Amino acid sequence: MSIQAVLFDLDDTLLWDERSVEEAFAATCQYAQSKSGAIPDQLEAEVRQAARDLYASYETYSFTQNIGINPFEALWGHFTGGEHQEFRMLQQLAPMYRQSAWTQGLKAVGVEDEALGAELAKQFMKERRARSYVYEETYEVLRKLKTRYPLLLLTNGSPDLQQEKLDGVPDIIPFFDHLVISGNYPEGKPAISLFQHAMSLLDIAPSAGLMVGDKLTTDIKGAYNVGMHHAWLNRKGVKLTGDIHPEYEISHLSELFAVIDEIDSKKH
């Protein structure tokens, strides 16, 4: 069967989320240096570690793993959306979590200042919200694909935070016939149920879809498990390890057209 629809991951596939986070950390840590003398790179490393440790200590951790919400998203997300009760717990935890991560990071570099920690927590949220990036080829590739196929966005995360990311680049939304955010469902990628739901929206068989994403453990594993074609977007040339072996590997979204042609040629 030829390709009849294309499914995309969002973060670090279409949106350059990693750059947004890195720049927000850099700006916030430079501000911290001006206030306390803390060395920015050291502070960032300590805050990132404190955030990971705190995040894993909360009773919401298994839920965030299941839905696909990482510690650095919780450093700026509000979690006001979504119907799962765990989102209300996250909503309550988030302000304390953010302040604690930054305060503990400061302490680790020799600065004991809770007030500054609280200020930096707010500063990071502001810096992250000021930065929305898409990859240079994103719009061109979506524009070309849209003339040939229905497109579906399949993203893990909190409904309100993922929507906020999309609202930061509003031109991207009209390309998609469907938006599927894991936080609106019982489980996130790579869950078979979420991929089955996406296929039902598109009214396609597994072999008629192509999933495109940067994460082997969610995008690629999920597509493989339901028998869907898949292309791993490996922009940094990471060496494959482990037991997940993608059907196709690309380093740039423009390579998708050749992938589709190859899949289609095998069906005739």
LOVEXKOL-304387 format. One record per residue (C-alpha): residue number from 1; residue in three letters; x, y, z. Coordinates in steps of 0.25 Angstrom, whole numbers, plus 2048, in hexadecimal, padded with zeros to 3 digits. Layout:
<nodes>
(NUM, ala, (X, Y, Z)) ...
</nodes>
This chain:
<nodes>
(1, met, (800, 800, 800)) (2, ser, (805, 80E, 7FC)) (3, ile, (807, 819, 807)) (4, gln, (7F9, 820, 809)) (5, ala, (7FC, 829, 815)) (6, val, (808, 82E, 81D)) (7, leu, (809, 82F, 82C)) (8, phe, (813, 839, 832)) (9, asp, (819, 83A, 840)) (10, leu, (81A, 849, 845)) (11, asp, (826, 84C, 84E)) (12, asp, (833, 84B, 848)) (13, thr, (82D, 846, 83B)) (14, leu, (825, 852, 836)) (15, leu, (828, 85C, 842)) (16, trp, (836, 85E, 846)) (17, asp, (833, 85C, 855)) (18, glu, (841, 859, 859)) (19, arg, (846, 866, 854)) (20, ser, (83B, 86E, 85C)) (21, val, (83E, 867, 869)) (22, glu, (84D, 869, 867)) (23, glu, (84C, 877, 864)) (24, ala, (842, 879, 870)) (25, phe, (84C, 873, 87A)) (26, ala, (857, 87B, 874)) (27, ala, (850, 888, 876)) (28, thr, (84B, 885, 884)) (29, cys, (858, 880, 889)) (30, gln, (85F, 88D, 883)) (31, tyr, (855, 895, 88B)) (32, ala, (858, 88D, 897)) (33, gln, (867, 890, 895)) (34, ser, (864, 89F, 895)) (35, lys, (85D, 89D, 8A2)) (36, ser, (866, 893, 8AA)) (37, gly, (872, 891, 8A2)) (38, ala, (86E, 882, 89F)) (39, ile, (875, 87C, 893)) (40, pro, (86B, 87A, 889)) (41, asp, (86F, 86C, 883)) (42, gln, (871, 867, 891)) (43, leu, (863, 86C, 896)) (44, glu, (85C, 867, 88A)) (45, ala, (862, 859, 88C)) (46, glu, (85E, 859, 89B)) (47, val, (850, 85E, 898)) (48, arg, (84E, 854, 88D)) (49, gln, (852, 849, 897)) (50, ala, (84A, 84E, 8A2)) (51, ala, (83E, 84F, 899)) (52, arg, (83F, 840, 895)) (53, asp, (841, 83B, 8A3)) (54, leu, (835, 843, 8A8)) (55, tyr, (82C, 83F, 89D)) (56, ala, (82F, 830, 89F)) (57, ser, (82C, 832, 8AE)) (58, tyr, (81D, 836, 8AC)) (59, glu, (812, 82C, 8AC)) (60, thr, (80E, 832, 89E)) (61, tyr, (81B, 82C, 898)) (62, ser, (815, 820, 892)) (63, phe, (80A, 827, 88C)) (64, thr, (813, 832, 885)) (65, gln, (81B, 826, 880)) (66, asn, (80F, 820, 87A)) (67, ile, (80A, 82C, 874)) (68, gly, (817, 832, 870)) (69, ile, (81A, 83E, 878)) (70, asn, (829, 841, 87B)) (71, pro, (82F, 848, 887)) (72, phe, (832, 855, 87F)) (73, glu, (824, 856, 87A)) (74, ala, (820, 857, 888)) (75, leu, (829, 862, 88A)) (76, trp, (820, 86B, 882)) (77, gly, (813, 864, 880)) (78, his, (806, 867, 888)) (79, phe, (7FE, 85A, 886)) (80, thr, (7F1, 861, 887)) (81, gly, (7EB, 858, 87B)) (82, gly, (7E8, 849, 87A)) (83, glu, (7DE, 841, 882)) (84, his, (7E7, 837, 889)) (85, gln, (7E8, 83A, 898)) (86, glu, (7F7, 83A, 897)) (87, phe, (7F7, 847, 88F)) (88, arg, (7F0, 84D, 89B)) (89, met, (7FB, 848, 8A4)) (90, leu, (806, 84D, 89B)) (91, gln, (7FF, 85A, 89B)) (92, gln, (800, 85B, 8AA)) (93, leu, (80F, 855, 8AA)) (94, ala, (815, 85E, 89F)) (95, pro, (817, 86B, 8A6)) (96, met, (81E, 864, 8B1)) (97, tyr, (826, 85B, 8A8)) (98, arg, (82B, 867, 89F)) (99, gln, (82F, 86F, 8AB)) (100, ser, (836, 863, 8B2)) (101, ala, (83E, 85F, 8A5)) (102, trp, (843, 86D, 8A4)) (103, thr, (846, 86F, 8B3)) (104, gln, (84D, 861, 8B4)) (105, gly, (855, 864, 8A7)) (106, leu, (85A, 871, 8AD)) (107, lys, (85D, 86A, 8BA)) (108, ala, (866, 860, 8B3)) (109, val, (86E, 86B, 8AD)) (110, gly, (870, 872, 8BA)) (111, val, (864, 87C, 8BA)) (112, glu, (85A, 87A, 8C5)) (113, asp, (84F, 884, 8C1)) (114, glu, (840, 87F, 8C0)) (115, ala, (83B, 88D, 8BC)) (116, leu, (845, 88C, 8B0)) (117, gly, (840, 87E, 8AD)) (118, ala, (832, 882, 8AC)) (119, glu, (836, 88E, 8A3)) (120, leu, (83D, 884, 89A)) (121, ala, (832, 87B, 899)) (122, lys, (829, 886, 894)) (123, gln, (834, 88B, 88B)) (124, phe, (836, 87D, 884)) (125, met, (827, 87C, 881)) (126, lys, (827, 88A, 87B)) (127, glu, (834, 887, 873)) (128, arg, (82E, 87A, 86E)) (129, arg, (821, 880, 869)) (130, ala, (829, 88A, 862)) (131, arg, (82F, 880, 859)) (132, ser, (827, 878, 84E)) (133, tyr, (830, 872, 843)) (134, val, (82C, 868, 837)) (135, tyr, (837, 862, 82F)) (136, glu, (83A, 869, 822)) (137, glu, (834, 85E, 819)) (138, thr, (827, 85C, 821)) (139, tyr, (81E, 865, 81A)) (140, glu, (822, 861, 80C)) (141, val, (821, 852, 80F)) (142, leu, (814, 853, 815)) (143, arg, (80F, 85C, 809)) (144, lys, (813, 852, 7FF)) (145, leu, (80E, 846, 807)) (146, lys, (800, 84D, 809)) (147, thr, (7FD, 84D, 7FA)) (148, arg, (7FE, 83E, 7FA)) (149, tyr, (7FA, 838, 808)) (150, pro, (7F2, 83B, 814)) (151, leu, (7FC, 83E, 820)) (152, leu, (7FA, 83B, 82E)) (153, leu, (802, 840, 83A)) (154, leu, (805, 835, 845)) (155, thr, (80C, 83C, 851)) (156, asn, (80E, 837, 85F)) (157, gly, (80C, 841, 86A)) (158, ser, (803, 84A, 872)) (159, pro, (7F7, 84F, 86A)) (160, asp, (7F8, 85E, 86E)) (161, leu, (808, 85E, 86C)) (162, gln, (808, 857, 85F)) (163, gln, (7FD, 861, 85A)) (164, glu, (805, 86D, 85F)) (165, lys, (811, 868, 857)) (166, leu, (808, 867, 84B)) (167, asp, (802, 875, 84E)) (168, gly, (810, 87A, 84E)) (169, val, (811, 876, 83F)) (170, pro, (803, 878, 83A)) (171, asp, (806, 876, 82C)) (172, ile, (809, 867, 82E)) (173, ile, (7FB, 863, 833)) (174, pro, (7F3, 864, 826)) (175, phe, (7FC, 85A, 81F)) (176, phe, (7F6, 84F, 828)) (177, asp, (7E9, 848, 826)) (178, his, (7EA, 843, 835)) (179, leu, (7F1, 846, 841)) (180, val, (7F3, 83B, 84B)) (181, ile, (7F9, 83E, 859)) (182, ser, (7FC, 833, 862)) (183, gly, (7F8, 83A, 86E)) (184, asn, (7E9, 839, 869)) (185, tyr, (7EA, 82A, 869)) (186, pro, (7ED, 81F, 873)) (187, glu, (7FC, 81D, 86E)) (188, gly, (806, 823, 865)) (189, lys, (80F, 81E, 85A)) (190, pro, (814, 813, 858)) (191, ala, (806, 80D, 85D)) (192, ile, (7FF, 805, 852)) (193, ser, (7F2, 80B, 856)) (194, leu, (7F6, 81A, 853)) (195, phe, (7FB, 815, 845)) (196, gln, (7EE, 80E, 843)) (197, his, (7E6, 81A, 846)) (198, ala, (7EF, 822, 83C)) (199, met, (7EC, 818, 831)) (200, ser, (7DD, 818, 834)) (201, leu, (7DD, 828, 833)) (202, leu, (7E4, 826, 825)) (203, asp, (7DC, 81A, 821)) (204, ile, (7E9, 812, 81D)) (205, ala, (7EF, 805, 81F)) (206, pro, (7FC, 804, 826)) (207, ser, (804, 802, 819)) (208, ala, (7FE, 80E, 813)) (209, gly, (804, 818, 81D)) (210, leu, (812, 81D, 81F)) (211, met, (816, 822, 82D)) (212, val, (822, 82C, 82D)) (213, gly, (828, 830, 83A)) (214, asp, (836, 831, 842)) (215, lys, (834, 828, 84D)) (216, leu, (836, 819, 84C)) (217, thr, (82F, 815, 858)) (218, thr, (822, 81C, 856)) (219, asp, (820, 820, 847)) (220, ile, (828, 814, 840)) (221, lys, (825, 809, 84A)) (222, gly, (816, 80D, 84A)) (223, ala, (815, 80D, 83B)) (224, tyr, (81C, 800, 83A)) (225, asn, (813, 7F9, 844)) (226, val, (807, 7FC, 83C)) (227, gly, (80D, 7F9, 82F)) (228, met, (80E, 807, 82A)) (229, his, (819, 80C, 821)) (230, his, (823, 815, 828)) (231, ala, (82E, 81F, 826)) (232, trp, (838, 822, 831)) (233, leu, (83C, 831, 831)) (234, asn, (84B, 831, 835)) (235, arg, (850, 83F, 833)) (236, lys, (85C, 83D, 83C)) (237, gly, (861, 830, 836)) (238, val, (85F, 828, 843)) (239, lys, (865, 81A, 842)) (240, leu, (85A, 810, 843)) (241, thr, (85B, 807, 850)) (242, gly, (851, 7FE, 856)) (243, asp, (846, 7F5, 850)) (244, ile, (83E, 800, 848)) (245, his, (841, 800, 83A)) (246, pro, (83A, 80A, 831)) (247, glu, (835, 806, 824)) (248, tyr, (83A, 813, 81E)) (249, glu, (844, 81E, 824)) (250, ile, (845, 82C, 81F)) (251, ser, (84D, 838, 823)) (252, his, (844, 843, 81D)) (253, leu, (835, 843, 81B)) (254, ser, (836, 846, 80C)) (255, glu, (83B, 837, 80B)) (256, leu, (82D, 832, 80E)) (257, phe, (829, 833, 7FF)) (258, ala, (833, 829, 7FB)) (259, val, (82F, 820, 806)) (260, ile, (820, 821, 802)) (261, asp, (824, 81E, 7F3)) (262, glu, (82C, 812, 7F8)) (263, ile, (820, 80D, 800)) (264, asp, (817, 80F, 7F5)) (265, ser, (820, 808, 7EB)) (266, lys, (820, 7FB, 7F3)) (267, lys, (811, 7FA, 7F3)) (268, his, (810, 7F9, 7E4)) 
</nodes>
